[in-house]
Amino acid sequence: MLKTTLLATCLSLNALLASAQTMPELLAKPEIPLTWMGLDFSATKYLGDPGTVAPEEMKGLFEKINQLMVNEAKKYDLAKAFKRDKVLYTPSITEGVNRKVDATKLITSDISQEGRLSEVKVQELVSQYDYPADASGVGLTFVMEDLNKQMEKAVFWVTFVDMRSRKVLYTEKIAGQAMGFGFRNHWAGGIYDGLNHIRAKKYGEWKKRFAKG
């Protein structure tokens, strides 16, 4: 009886994972889970004076910010922000591209580097992730664009992906106010602020927009 129940649960979850292939479907059904794929730092630029943080150290701190999102999932509440009954965590999907970050190109004082990503570039980036062979359903990542020290803003692209086809379903740029002490906590604070903005305002805007579509 227990095996039958577990099998039914797994089949039900798999059906939910495979069912949302469009944003209207996802937004209309909170029971459809999201898979958190981690923060993507592969195209990130740090704009401004890094202070005492060296480029290689900064790259390591990116990993720690990613881990913080998982370790403190109750604080960085993705389910609440994205109105989900369930969020699955598979941050290993973006680990490969983050490991390949060239630390020598992370830091710049060139303000013209700001805002260089686009929807086309985001699609290119997410196609390079380490998706599981049996990946399905909708994945969620934040493609980190800028850590802007001058503006104290973390700028990232909230990106929904059909993991089976690796196609972006929707992406939009968000900015969050950096806060807190220490590099990790300061920039994680920008992500936290961005999540609060999604929960309080942006998600509702998406629902209205796609309901009309």
Biotite code that builds the C-alpha atoms (Angstrom):
import biotite.structure as struc

atoms = struc.array([
    struc.Atom([0.000, 0.000, 0.000], chain_id="A", res_id=1, res_name="MET", atom_name="CA", element="C"),
    struc.Atom([2.839, 2.403, 0.903], chain_id="A", res_id=2, res_name="LEU", atom_name="CA", element="C"),
    struc.Atom([4.653, 1.666, -2.371], chain_id="A", res_id=3, res_name="LYS", atom_name="CA", element="C"),
    struc.Atom([1.452, 2.329, -4.295], chain_id="A", res_id=4, res_name="THR", atom_name="CA", element="C"),
    struc.Atom([0.952, 5.645, -2.488], chain_id="A", res_id=5, res_name="THR", atom_name="CA", element="C"),
    struc.Atom([4.538, 6.719, -3.111], chain_id="A", res_id=6, res_name="LEU", atom_name="CA", element="C"),
    struc.Atom([4.282, 5.784, -6.780], chain_id="A", res_id=7, res_name="LEU", atom_name="CA", element="C"),
    struc.Atom([1.068, 7.750, -7.136], chain_id="A", res_id=8, res_name="ALA", atom_name="CA", element="C"),
    struc.Atom([2.695, 10.759, -5.462], chain_id="A", res_id=9, res_name="THR", atom_name="CA", element="C"),
    struc.Atom([5.716, 10.578, -7.777], chain_id="A", res_id=10, res_name="CYS", atom_name="CA", element="C"),
    struc.Atom([3.524, 10.243, -10.858], chain_id="A", res_id=11, res_name="LEU", atom_name="CA", element="C"),
    struc.Atom([1.422, 13.186, -9.715], chain_id="A", res_id=12, res_name="SER", atom_name="CA", element="C"),
    struc.Atom([4.513, 15.347, -9.141], chain_id="A", res_id=13, res_name="LEU", atom_name="CA", element="C"),
    struc.Atom([5.979, 14.356, -12.506], chain_id="A", res_id=14, res_name="ASN", atom_name="CA", element="C"),
    struc.Atom([2.716, 15.274, -14.202], chain_id="A", res_id=15, res_name="ALA", atom_name="CA", element="C"),
    struc.Atom([2.783, 18.702, -12.536], chain_id="A", res_id=16, res_name="LEU", atom_name="CA", element="C"),
    struc.Atom([6.409, 19.243, -13.511], chain_id="A", res_id=17, res_name="LEU", atom_name="CA", element="C"),
    struc.Atom([5.683, 18.462, -17.130], chain_id="A", res_id=18, res_name="ALA", atom_name="CA", element="C"),
    struc.Atom([2.393, 20.380, -17.363], chain_id="A", res_id=19, res_name="SER", atom_name="CA", element="C"),
    struc.Atom([3.502, 24.016, -17.309], chain_id="A", res_id=20, res_name="ALA", atom_name="CA", element="C"),
    struc.Atom([5.032, 24.871, -20.657], chain_id="A", res_id=21, res_name="GLN", atom_name="CA", element="C"),
    struc.Atom([3.819, 28.470, -20.758], chain_id="A", res_id=22, res_name="THR", atom_name="CA", element="C"),
    struc.Atom([3.835, 31.358, -18.340], chain_id="A", res_id=23, res_name="MET", atom_name="CA", element="C"),
    struc.Atom([0.020, 31.644, -18.227], chain_id="A", res_id=24, res_name="PRO", atom_name="CA", element="C"),
    struc.Atom([-0.189, 27.997, -17.140], chain_id="A", res_id=25, res_name="GLU", atom_name="CA", element="C"),
    struc.Atom([2.444, 28.455, -14.466], chain_id="A", res_id=26, res_name="LEU", atom_name="CA", element="C"),
    struc.Atom([0.966, 31.647, -13.059], chain_id="A", res_id=27, res_name="LEU", atom_name="CA", element="C"),
    struc.Atom([-2.558, 30.228, -13.002], chain_id="A", res_id=28, res_name="ALA", atom_name="CA", element="C"),
    struc.Atom([-1.620, 27.121, -11.012], chain_id="A", res_id=29, res_name="LYS", atom_name="CA", element="C"),
    struc.Atom([0.271, 27.574, -7.715], chain_id="A", res_id=30, res_name="PRO", atom_name="CA", element="C"),
    struc.Atom([0.386, 23.790, -7.342], chain_id="A", res_id=31, res_name="GLU", atom_name="CA", element="C"),
    struc.Atom([2.875, 23.574, -10.232], chain_id="A", res_id=32, res_name="ILE", atom_name="CA", element="C"),
    struc.Atom([6.335, 23.600, -8.608], chain_id="A", res_id=33, res_name="PRO", atom_name="CA", element="C"),
    struc.Atom([9.328, 25.627, -9.652], chain_id="A", res_id=34, res_name="LEU", atom_name="CA", element="C"),
    struc.Atom([12.836, 24.198, -9.690], chain_id="A", res_id=35, res_name="THR", atom_name="CA", element="C"),
    struc.Atom([15.375, 26.651, -8.272], chain_id="A", res_id=36, res_name="TRP", atom_name="CA", element="C"),
    struc.Atom([18.475, 26.292, -10.461], chain_id="A", res_id=37, res_name="MET", atom_name="CA", element="C"),
    struc.Atom([20.650, 28.712, -8.493], chain_id="A", res_id=38, res_name="GLY", atom_name="CA", element="C"),
    struc.Atom([22.092, 32.157, -9.119], chain_id="A", res_id=39, res_name="LEU", atom_name="CA", element="C"),
    struc.Atom([23.957, 32.502, -12.419], chain_id="A", res_id=40, res_name="ASP", atom_name="CA", element="C"),
    struc.Atom([27.076, 34.673, -12.025], chain_id="A", res_id=41, res_name="PHE", atom_name="CA", element="C"),
    struc.Atom([28.590, 33.706, -15.393], chain_id="A", res_id=42, res_name="SER", atom_name="CA", element="C"),
    struc.Atom([28.110, 37.165, -16.934], chain_id="A", res_id=43, res_name="ALA", atom_name="CA", element="C"),
    struc.Atom([28.292, 39.301, -13.787], chain_id="A", res_id=44, res_name="THR", atom_name="CA", element="C"),
    struc.Atom([30.228, 42.552, -13.556], chain_id="A", res_id=45, res_name="LYS", atom_name="CA", element="C"),
    struc.Atom([31.093, 44.295, -10.310], chain_id="A", res_id=46, res_name="TYR", atom_name="CA", element="C"),
    struc.Atom([30.854, 48.026, -11.045], chain_id="A", res_id=47, res_name="LEU", atom_name="CA", element="C"),
    struc.Atom([32.946, 50.209, -8.771], chain_id="A", res_id=48, res_name="GLY", atom_name="CA", element="C"),
    struc.Atom([35.666, 49.971, -6.172], chain_id="A", res_id=49, res_name="ASP", atom_name="CA", element="C"),
    struc.Atom([35.766, 46.425, -4.712], chain_id="A", res_id=50, res_name="PRO", atom_name="CA", element="C"),
    struc.Atom([37.493, 47.644, -1.561], chain_id="A", res_id=51, res_name="GLY", atom_name="CA", element="C"),
    struc.Atom([39.466, 44.847, 0.059], chain_id="A", res_id=52, res_name="THR", atom_name="CA", element="C"),
    struc.Atom([37.861, 42.002, -1.931], chain_id="A", res_id=53, res_name="VAL", atom_name="CA", element="C"),
    struc.Atom([40.191, 40.472, -4.541], chain_id="A", res_id=54, res_name="ALA", atom_name="CA", element="C"),
    struc.Atom([38.711, 39.058, -7.791], chain_id="A", res_id=55, res_name="PRO", atom_name="CA", element="C"),
    struc.Atom([39.376, 35.402, -6.919], chain_id="A", res_id=56, res_name="GLU", atom_name="CA", element="C"),
    struc.Atom([37.908, 35.905, -3.456], chain_id="A", res_id=57, res_name="GLU", atom_name="CA", element="C"),
    struc.Atom([34.862, 37.545, -5.023], chain_id="A", res_id=58, res_name="MET", atom_name="CA", element="C"),
    struc.Atom([34.309, 34.485, -7.205], chain_id="A", res_id=59, res_name="LYS", atom_name="CA", element="C"),
    struc.Atom([34.367, 32.299, -4.086], chain_id="A", res_id=60, res_name="GLY", atom_name="CA", element="C"),
    struc.Atom([31.901, 34.600, -2.357], chain_id="A", res_id=61, res_name="LEU", atom_name="CA", element="C"),
    struc.Atom([29.483, 34.158, -5.252], chain_id="A", res_id=62, res_name="PHE", atom_name="CA", element="C"),
    struc.Atom([29.370, 30.468, -4.330], chain_id="A", res_id=63, res_name="GLU", atom_name="CA", element="C"),
    struc.Atom([28.640, 31.422, -0.737], chain_id="A", res_id=64, res_name="LYS", atom_name="CA", element="C"),
    struc.Atom([25.752, 33.681, -1.789], chain_id="A", res_id=65, res_name="ILE", atom_name="CA", element="C"),
    struc.Atom([24.327, 30.772, -3.763], chain_id="A", res_id=66, res_name="ASN", atom_name="CA", element="C"),
    struc.Atom([24.637, 28.492, -0.751], chain_id="A", res_id=67, res_name="GLN", atom_name="CA", element="C"),
    struc.Atom([23.013, 31.104, 1.466], chain_id="A", res_id=68, res_name="LEU", atom_name="CA", element="C"),
    struc.Atom([19.898, 31.010, -0.727], chain_id="A", res_id=69, res_name="MET", atom_name="CA", element="C"),
    struc.Atom([19.556, 27.316, 0.077], chain_id="A", res_id=70, res_name="VAL", atom_name="CA", element="C"),
    struc.Atom([20.670, 27.342, 3.718], chain_id="A", res_id=71, res_name="ASN", atom_name="CA", element="C"),
    struc.Atom([18.344, 30.220, 4.580], chain_id="A", res_id=72, res_name="GLU", atom_name="CA", element="C"),
    struc.Atom([15.452, 29.245, 2.344], chain_id="A", res_id=73, res_name="ALA", atom_name="CA", element="C"),
    struc.Atom([12.938, 30.514, 4.911], chain_id="A", res_id=74, res_name="LYS", atom_name="CA", element="C"),
    struc.Atom([14.384, 34.007, 4.616], chain_id="A", res_id=75, res_name="LYS", atom_name="CA", element="C"),
    struc.Atom([14.930, 33.945, 0.854], chain_id="A", res_id=76, res_name="TYR", atom_name="CA", element="C"),
    struc.Atom([11.436, 32.558, 0.475], chain_id="A", res_id=77, res_name="ASP", atom_name="CA", element="C"),
    struc.Atom([11.036, 31.682, -3.196], chain_id="A", res_id=78, res_name="LEU", atom_name="CA", element="C"),
    struc.Atom([7.735, 29.893, -2.638], chain_id="A", res_id=79, res_name="ALA", atom_name="CA", element="C"),
    struc.Atom([6.251, 33.008, -1.064], chain_id="A", res_id=80, res_name="LYS", atom_name="CA", element="C"),
    struc.Atom([7.632, 35.381, -3.681], chain_id="A", res_id=81, res_name="ALA", atom_name="CA", element="C"),
    struc.Atom([6.478, 33.243, -6.611], chain_id="A", res_id=82, res_name="PHE", atom_name="CA", element="C"),
    struc.Atom([3.218, 32.051, -5.006], chain_id="A", res_id=83, res_name="LYS", atom_name="CA", element="C"),
    struc.Atom([4.159, 28.370, -5.173], chain_id="A", res_id=84, res_name="ARG", atom_name="CA", element="C"),
    struc.Atom([2.950, 25.473, -3.069], chain_id="A", res_id=85, res_name="ASP", atom_name="CA", element="C"),
    struc.Atom([6.369, 23.909, -3.601], chain_id="A", res_id=86, res_name="LYS", atom_name="CA", element="C"),
    struc.Atom([9.847, 24.892, -4.790], chain_id="A", res_id=87, res_name="VAL", atom_name="CA", element="C"),
    struc.Atom([12.414, 22.218, -5.631], chain_id="A", res_id=88, res_name="LEU", atom_name="CA", element="C"),
    struc.Atom([16.069, 23.090, -5.085], chain_id="A", res_id=89, res_name="TYR", atom_name="CA", element="C"),
    struc.Atom([18.658, 21.945, -7.640], chain_id="A", res_id=90, res_name="THR", atom_name="CA", element="C"),
    struc.Atom([21.347, 24.682, -7.552], chain_id="A", res_id=91, res_name="PRO", atom_name="CA", element="C"),
    struc.Atom([23.862, 22.279, -9.110], chain_id="A", res_id=92, res_name="SER", atom_name="CA", element="C"),
    struc.Atom([22.342, 23.178, -12.494], chain_id="A", res_id=93, res_name="ILE", atom_name="CA", element="C"),
    struc.Atom([24.232, 26.503, -12.529], chain_id="A", res_id=94, res_name="THR", atom_name="CA", element="C"),
    struc.Atom([27.341, 25.383, -10.642], chain_id="A", res_id=95, res_name="GLU", atom_name="CA", element="C"),
    struc.Atom([29.230, 24.515, -13.832], chain_id="A", res_id=96, res_name="GLY", atom_name="CA", element="C"),
    struc.Atom([28.900, 27.933, -15.454], chain_id="A", res_id=97, res_name="VAL", atom_name="CA", element="C"),
    struc.Atom([29.729, 29.680, -12.180], chain_id="A", res_id=98, res_name="ASN", atom_name="CA", element="C"),
    struc.Atom([32.938, 27.691, -11.805], chain_id="A", res_id=99, res_name="ARG", atom_name="CA", element="C"),
    struc.Atom([34.050, 28.932, -15.229], chain_id="A", res_id=100, res_name="LYS", atom_name="CA", element="C"),
    struc.Atom([33.803, 32.637, -14.299], chain_id="A", res_id=101, res_name="VAL", atom_name="CA", element="C"),
    struc.Atom([36.981, 34.493, -15.279], chain_id="A", res_id=102, res_name="ASP", atom_name="CA", element="C"),
    struc.Atom([37.846, 36.376, -12.090], chain_id="A", res_id=103, res_name="ALA", atom_name="CA", element="C"),
    struc.Atom([40.152, 38.755, -13.979], chain_id="A", res_id=104, res_name="THR", atom_name="CA", element="C"),
    struc.Atom([37.135, 40.182, -15.842], chain_id="A", res_id=105, res_name="LYS", atom_name="CA", element="C"),
    struc.Atom([34.775, 40.598, -12.891], chain_id="A", res_id=106, res_name="LEU", atom_name="CA", element="C"),
    struc.Atom([35.629, 44.091, -11.685], chain_id="A", res_id=107, res_name="ILE", atom_name="CA", element="C"),
    struc.Atom([35.346, 47.254, -13.753], chain_id="A", res_id=108, res_name="THR", atom_name="CA", element="C"),
    struc.Atom([34.979, 50.998, -13.229], chain_id="A", res_id=109, res_name="SER", atom_name="CA", element="C"),
    struc.Atom([33.652, 51.406, -16.783], chain_id="A", res_id=110, res_name="ASP", atom_name="CA", element="C"),
    struc.Atom([30.040, 52.532, -16.334], chain_id="A", res_id=111, res_name="ILE", atom_name="CA", element="C"),
    struc.Atom([29.337, 51.740, -20.011], chain_id="A", res_id=112, res_name="SER", atom_name="CA", element="C"),
    struc.Atom([29.417, 48.057, -18.973], chain_id="A", res_id=113, res_name="GLN", atom_name="CA", element="C"),
    struc.Atom([26.143, 48.626, -17.147], chain_id="A", res_id=114, res_name="GLU", atom_name="CA", element="C"),
    struc.Atom([23.028, 47.110, -18.722], chain_id="A", res_id=115, res_name="GLY", atom_name="CA", element="C"),
    struc.Atom([24.828, 45.004, -21.301], chain_id="A", res_id=116, res_name="ARG", atom_name="CA", element="C"),
    struc.Atom([22.620, 41.890, -21.043], chain_id="A", res_id=117, res_name="LEU", atom_name="CA", element="C"),
    struc.Atom([19.478, 41.285, -23.094], chain_id="A", res_id=118, res_name="SER", atom_name="CA", element="C"),
    struc.Atom([16.778, 38.649, -23.491], chain_id="A", res_id=119, res_name="GLU", atom_name="CA", element="C"),
    struc.Atom([18.815, 37.090, -26.307], chain_id="A", res_id=120, res_name="VAL", atom_name="CA", element="C"),
    struc.Atom([21.931, 36.934, -24.126], chain_id="A", res_id=121, res_name="LYS", atom_name="CA", element="C"),
    struc.Atom([19.977, 35.441, -21.222], chain_id="A", res_id=122, res_name="VAL", atom_name="CA", element="C"),
    struc.Atom([18.718, 32.683, -23.528], chain_id="A", res_id=123, res_name="GLN", atom_name="CA", element="C"),
    struc.Atom([22.292, 31.991, -24.609], chain_id="A", res_id=124, res_name="GLU", atom_name="CA", element="C"),
    struc.Atom([23.434, 31.731, -20.989], chain_id="A", res_id=125, res_name="LEU", atom_name="CA", element="C"),
    struc.Atom([20.695, 29.386, -19.754], chain_id="A", res_id=126, res_name="VAL", atom_name="CA", element="C"),
    struc.Atom([21.248, 27.012, -22.674], chain_id="A", res_id=127, res_name="SER", atom_name="CA", element="C"),
    struc.Atom([24.689, 26.229, -21.217], chain_id="A", res_id=128, res_name="GLN", atom_name="CA", element="C"),
    struc.Atom([23.521, 24.941, -17.828], chain_id="A", res_id=129, res_name="TYR", atom_name="CA", element="C"),
    struc.Atom([24.059, 21.378, -16.565], chain_id="A", res_id=130, res_name="ASP", atom_name="CA", element="C"),
    struc.Atom([20.460, 20.182, -16.782], chain_id="A", res_id=131, res_name="TYR", atom_name="CA", element="C"),
    struc.Atom([19.728, 16.633, -15.589], chain_id="A", res_id=132, res_name="PRO", atom_name="CA", element="C"),
    struc.Atom([19.086, 14.202, -18.439], chain_id="A", res_id=133, res_name="ALA", atom_name="CA", element="C"),
    struc.Atom([15.463, 13.795, -17.302], chain_id="A", res_id=134, res_name="ASP", atom_name="CA", element="C"),
    struc.Atom([14.878, 17.504, -16.595], chain_id="A", res_id=135, res_name="ALA", atom_name="CA", element="C"),
    struc.Atom([11.307, 18.697, -17.006], chain_id="A", res_id=136, res_name="SER", atom_name="CA", element="C"),
    struc.Atom([9.020, 21.420, -15.747], chain_id="A", res_id=137, res_name="GLY", atom_name="CA", element="C"),
    struc.Atom([9.880, 25.060, -15.139], chain_id="A", res_id=138, res_name="VAL", atom_name="CA", element="C"),
    struc.Atom([13.250, 26.100, -13.787], chain_id="A", res_id=139, res_name="GLY", atom_name="CA", element="C"),
    struc.Atom([13.951, 29.448, -12.155], chain_id="A", res_id=140, res_name="LEU", atom_name="CA", element="C"),
    struc.Atom([17.260, 31.289, -12.078], chain_id="A", res_id=141, res_name="THR", atom_name="CA", element="C"),
    struc.Atom([18.436, 34.816, -11.419], chain_id="A", res_id=142, res_name="PHE", atom_name="CA", element="C"),
    struc.Atom([20.986, 35.758, -14.054], chain_id="A", res_id=143, res_name="VAL", atom_name="CA", element="C"),
    struc.Atom([23.110, 38.250, -12.155], chain_id="A", res_id=144, res_name="MET", atom_name="CA", element="C"),
    struc.Atom([24.019, 41.204, -14.375], chain_id="A", res_id=145, res_name="GLU", atom_name="CA", element="C"),
    struc.Atom([25.563, 43.899, -12.176], chain_id="A", res_id=146, res_name="ASP", atom_name="CA", element="C"),
    struc.Atom([26.671, 44.353, -8.619], chain_id="A", res_id=147, res_name="LEU", atom_name="CA", element="C"),
    struc.Atom([26.646, 48.117, -8.841], chain_id="A", res_id=148, res_name="ASN", atom_name="CA", element="C"),
    struc.Atom([28.623, 49.564, -5.942], chain_id="A", res_id=149, res_name="LYS", atom_name="CA", element="C"),
    struc.Atom([28.044, 53.128, -7.086], chain_id="A", res_id=150, res_name="GLN", atom_name="CA", element="C"),
    struc.Atom([24.263, 52.700, -6.945], chain_id="A", res_id=151, res_name="MET", atom_name="CA", element="C"),
    struc.Atom([24.307, 49.993, -4.228], chain_id="A", res_id=152, res_name="GLU", atom_name="CA", element="C"),
    struc.Atom([22.072, 47.839, -6.421], chain_id="A", res_id=153, res_name="LYS", atom_name="CA", element="C"),
    struc.Atom([22.093, 44.157, -7.312], chain_id="A", res_id=154, res_name="ALA", atom_name="CA", element="C"),
    struc.Atom([20.714, 43.888, -10.841], chain_id="A", res_id=155, res_name="VAL", atom_name="CA", element="C"),
    struc.Atom([19.506, 40.512, -12.099], chain_id="A", res_id=156, res_name="PHE", atom_name="CA", element="C"),
    struc.Atom([17.256, 38.903, -14.689], chain_id="A", res_id=157, res_name="TRP", atom_name="CA", element="C"),
    struc.Atom([14.468, 36.795, -13.176], chain_id="A", res_id=158, res_name="VAL", atom_name="CA", element="C"),
    struc.Atom([14.304, 33.941, -15.657], chain_id="A", res_id=159, res_name="THR", atom_name="CA", element="C"),
    struc.Atom([11.807, 31.114, -16.102], chain_id="A", res_id=160, res_name="PHE", atom_name="CA", element="C"),
    struc.Atom([13.021, 28.209, -18.234], chain_id="A", res_id=161, res_name="VAL", atom_name="CA", element="C"),
    struc.Atom([11.362, 25.171, -19.787], chain_id="A", res_id=162, res_name="ASP", atom_name="CA", element="C"),
    struc.Atom([14.042, 22.761, -18.600], chain_id="A", res_id=163, res_name="MET", atom_name="CA", element="C"),
    struc.Atom([13.247, 20.090, -21.160], chain_id="A", res_id=164, res_name="ARG", atom_name="CA", element="C"),
    struc.Atom([13.846, 22.356, -24.166], chain_id="A", res_id=165, res_name="SER", atom_name="CA", element="C"),
    struc.Atom([16.159, 24.826, -22.343], chain_id="A", res_id=166, res_name="ARG", atom_name="CA", element="C"),
    struc.Atom([14.063, 27.665, -23.741], chain_id="A", res_id=167, res_name="LYS", atom_name="CA", element="C"),
    struc.Atom([13.353, 30.828, -21.776], chain_id="A", res_id=168, res_name="VAL", atom_name="CA", element="C"),
    struc.Atom([9.642, 31.188, -21.072], chain_id="A", res_id=169, res_name="LEU", atom_name="CA", element="C"),
    struc.Atom([10.047, 34.692, -19.672], chain_id="A", res_id=170, res_name="TYR", atom_name="CA", element="C"),
    struc.Atom([12.793, 36.925, -18.328], chain_id="A", res_id=171, res_name="THR", atom_name="CA", element="C"),
    struc.Atom([12.732, 40.393, -16.810], chain_id="A", res_id=172, res_name="GLU", atom_name="CA", element="C"),
    struc.Atom([15.334, 42.638, -15.203], chain_id="A", res_id=173, res_name="LYS", atom_name="CA", element="C"),
    struc.Atom([14.939, 43.436, -11.498], chain_id="A", res_id=174, res_name="ILE", atom_name="CA", element="C"),
    struc.Atom([17.050, 45.598, -9.181], chain_id="A", res_id=175, res_name="ALA", atom_name="CA", element="C"),
    struc.Atom([17.342, 45.228, -5.410], chain_id="A", res_id=176, res_name="GLY", atom_name="CA", element="C"),
    struc.Atom([18.876, 47.531, -2.816], chain_id="A", res_id=177, res_name="GLN", atom_name="CA", element="C"),
    struc.Atom([22.083, 46.060, -1.394], chain_id="A", res_id=178, res_name="ALA", atom_name="CA", element="C"),
    struc.Atom([22.233, 46.014, 2.410], chain_id="A", res_id=179, res_name="MET", atom_name="CA", element="C"),
    struc.Atom([24.094, 44.385, 5.273], chain_id="A", res_id=180, res_name="GLY", atom_name="CA", element="C"),
    struc.Atom([27.722, 44.016, 6.314], chain_id="A", res_id=181, res_name="PHE", atom_name="CA", element="C"),
    struc.Atom([30.338, 41.944, 4.524], chain_id="A", res_id=182, res_name="GLY", atom_name="CA", element="C"),
    struc.Atom([30.426, 41.192, 0.804], chain_id="A", res_id=183, res_name="PHE", atom_name="CA", element="C"),
    struc.Atom([28.246, 38.079, 0.946], chain_id="A", res_id=184, res_name="ARG", atom_name="CA", element="C"),
    struc.Atom([25.498, 39.521, 3.118], chain_id="A", res_id=185, res_name="ASN", atom_name="CA", element="C"),
    struc.Atom([25.573, 42.931, 1.433], chain_id="A", res_id=186, res_name="HIS", atom_name="CA", element="C"),
    struc.Atom([24.859, 41.620, -2.051], chain_id="A", res_id=187, res_name="TRP", atom_name="CA", element="C"),
    struc.Atom([22.592, 38.848, -0.847], chain_id="A", res_id=188, res_name="ALA", atom_name="CA", element="C"),
    struc.Atom([20.620, 41.725, 0.663], chain_id="A", res_id=189, res_name="GLY", atom_name="CA", element="C"),
    struc.Atom([20.064, 43.056, -2.850], chain_id="A", res_id=190, res_name="GLY", atom_name="CA", element="C"),
    struc.Atom([18.609, 39.698, -3.889], chain_id="A", res_id=191, res_name="ILE", atom_name="CA", element="C"),
    struc.Atom([16.416, 39.670, -0.782], chain_id="A", res_id=192, res_name="TYR", atom_name="CA", element="C"),
    struc.Atom([15.109, 43.148, -1.599], chain_id="A", res_id=193, res_name="ASP", atom_name="CA", element="C"),
    struc.Atom([14.417, 42.074, -5.177], chain_id="A", res_id=194, res_name="GLY", atom_name="CA", element="C"),
    struc.Atom([12.472, 39.050, -3.928], chain_id="A", res_id=195, res_name="LEU", atom_name="CA", element="C"),
    struc.Atom([10.343, 41.286, -1.731], chain_id="A", res_id=196, res_name="ASN", atom_name="CA", element="C"),
    struc.Atom([9.583, 43.469, -4.761], chain_id="A", res_id=197, res_name="HIS", atom_name="CA", element="C"),
    struc.Atom([8.532, 40.392, -6.753], chain_id="A", res_id=198, res_name="ILE", atom_name="CA", element="C"),
    struc.Atom([6.285, 39.190, -3.938], chain_id="A", res_id=199, res_name="ARG", atom_name="CA", element="C"),
    struc.Atom([4.678, 42.571, -3.248], chain_id="A", res_id=200, res_name="ALA", atom_name="CA", element="C"),
    struc.Atom([4.240, 43.898, -6.768], chain_id="A", res_id=201, res_name="LYS", atom_name="CA", element="C"),
    struc.Atom([5.898, 42.244, -9.729], chain_id="A", res_id=202, res_name="LYS", atom_name="CA", element="C"),
    struc.Atom([4.219, 38.831, -9.508], chain_id="A", res_id=203, res_name="TYR", atom_name="CA", element="C"),
    struc.Atom([0.790, 40.443, -9.564], chain_id="A", res_id=204, res_name="GLY", atom_name="CA", element="C"),
    struc.Atom([1.780, 42.457, -12.628], chain_id="A", res_id=205, res_name="GLU", atom_name="CA", element="C"),
    struc.Atom([2.854, 39.267, -14.397], chain_id="A", res_id=206, res_name="TRP", atom_name="CA", element="C"),
    struc.Atom([-0.440, 37.548, -13.593], chain_id="A", res_id=207, res_name="LYS", atom_name="CA", element="C"),
    struc.Atom([-2.439, 40.427, -15.044], chain_id="A", res_id=208, res_name="LYS", atom_name="CA", element="C"),
    struc.Atom([-0.250, 40.684, -18.141], chain_id="A", res_id=209, res_name="ARG", atom_name="CA", element="C"),
    struc.Atom([-0.332, 37.007, -19.009], chain_id="A", res_id=210, res_name="PHE", atom_name="CA", element="C"),
    struc.Atom([-4.019, 36.638, -18.175], chain_id="A", res_id=211, res_name="ALA", atom_name="CA", element="C"),
    struc.Atom([-4.722, 39.180, -20.907], chain_id="A", res_id=212, res_name="LYS", atom_name="CA", element="C"),
    struc.Atom([-2.347, 37.494, -23.332], chain_id="A", res_id=213, res_name="GLY", atom_name="CA", element="C"),
])
